[in-house]
Amino acid sequence: MKLFYSSSSPFVRKVMLVLHETDQLGAVELVQVATTVTSPDAALTASNPLGKIPALARDDGVTLYDSRVICAVLDDRAGGGLYAGGWDMKVLEATADGIMDAGVSMSYEKRLRPQEKQWDDWLEGQRRKILGACAAVEARWMPVLSGSVNIGQLAMAAALAYVDFRHPDAGWREGNPQLAAWFVDFESRPSMEATRPGAA
Ligand SMILES: N[C@@H](CCC(=O)N[C@@H](CS)C(=O)NCC(=O)O)C(=O)O
């Protein structure tokens, strides 16, 4: 299988964390891609019409996307048990993915949009989504984060690491001491060390 990949994408990192934690790294060849809405990668778009990473091209010619589908398929393949929490677990993953969406949107606004067209209120609105989601996790999901490794943990770790990487002033730790402490601990996992942006 081939994974369309960039080490700076939080959605790709979530998939990489699943591969590490379920011992499936050897099953996937990484295909490095640089793609944006304004400069899409042609090979990627031929496989995923949305032109987004991650996309997983199977050996039978079918390409899977998006990250939620890929993670669930990989977990199923390995019998990893990462989704043992049922619907609640999927809501936590969706919450983390929402943090990624907001963070990536902020990055595009800051890095791709011409400076004279950048919109501070829109950036602030995205930041509020990140803070709101972190507050919800602090209030409701700490027991899930504290249990054995699961997709909610991997998704939250990828999301928070991305916010720190691209938007270090977002301020998500304020008012969320349990989440901040959990993240310090989780960041030292070998899978997190091996998937830092810029790592292979
Ligand atoms: N919902 C998708 C989001 C993926 C996504 O937004 N990927 C970004 C990179 S972090 C991308 O490929 N952007 C290129 C584009 O939007 O054209 C997923 O979970 O995989």
The ligand as a Tripos MOL2 file, in Angstrom:
@<TRIPOS>MOLECULE
LIG
   20    19     1     0     0
SMALL
NO_CHARGES

@<TRIPOS>ATOM
      1 N1        -10.8740   15.4770    6.5520 N.3       1 LIG1
      2 C1         -9.5830   15.2160    5.9530 C.3       1 LIG1
      3 C2         -8.7400   16.4850    6.0180 C.3       1 LIG1
      4 C3         -7.4010   16.3270    5.2970 C.3       1 LIG1
      5 C4         -6.7310   17.6650    5.0200 C.2       1 LIG1
      6 O1         -7.3130   18.7350    5.1980 O.2       1 LIG1
      7 N2         -5.4670   17.5930    4.5780 N.am      1 LIG1
      8 C5         -4.7400   18.7790    4.1950 C.3       1 LIG1
      9 C6         -3.3000   18.7380    4.6740 C.3       1 LIG1
     10 S1         -3.1970   18.8810    6.4360 S.3       1 LIG1
     11 C7         -4.6970   18.8530    2.6650 C.2       1 LIG1
     12 O2         -4.4410   17.8480    2.0320 O.2       1 LIG1
     13 N3         -4.9180   20.0420    2.0960 N.am      1 LIG1
     14 C8         -4.8600   20.2570    0.6900 C.3       1 LIG1
     15 C9         -6.1390   20.8110    0.1540 C.2       1 LIG1
     16 O3         -7.0560   21.1470    0.9460 O.co2     1 LIG1
     17 O4         -6.2560   20.9390   -1.0730 O.co2     1 LIG1
     18 C10        -8.9200   14.0390    6.6650 C.2       1 LIG1
     19 O5         -9.3130   13.7280    7.7910 O.co2     1 LIG1
     20 O6         -8.0660   13.3640    6.0770 O.co2     1 LIG1
@<TRIPOS>BOND
     1     1     2 1
     2     2     3 1
     3     2    18 1
     4     3     4 1
     5     4     5 1
     6     5     6 2
     7     5     7 1
     8     7     8 1
     9     8     9 1
    10     8    11 1
    11     9    10 1
    12    11    12 2
    13    11    13 1
    14    13    14 1
    15    14    15 1
    16    15    16 2
    17    15    17 1
    18    18    19 2
    19    18    20 1
@<TRIPOS>SUBSTRUCTURE
     1 LIG1         1 GROUP 0 **** ****
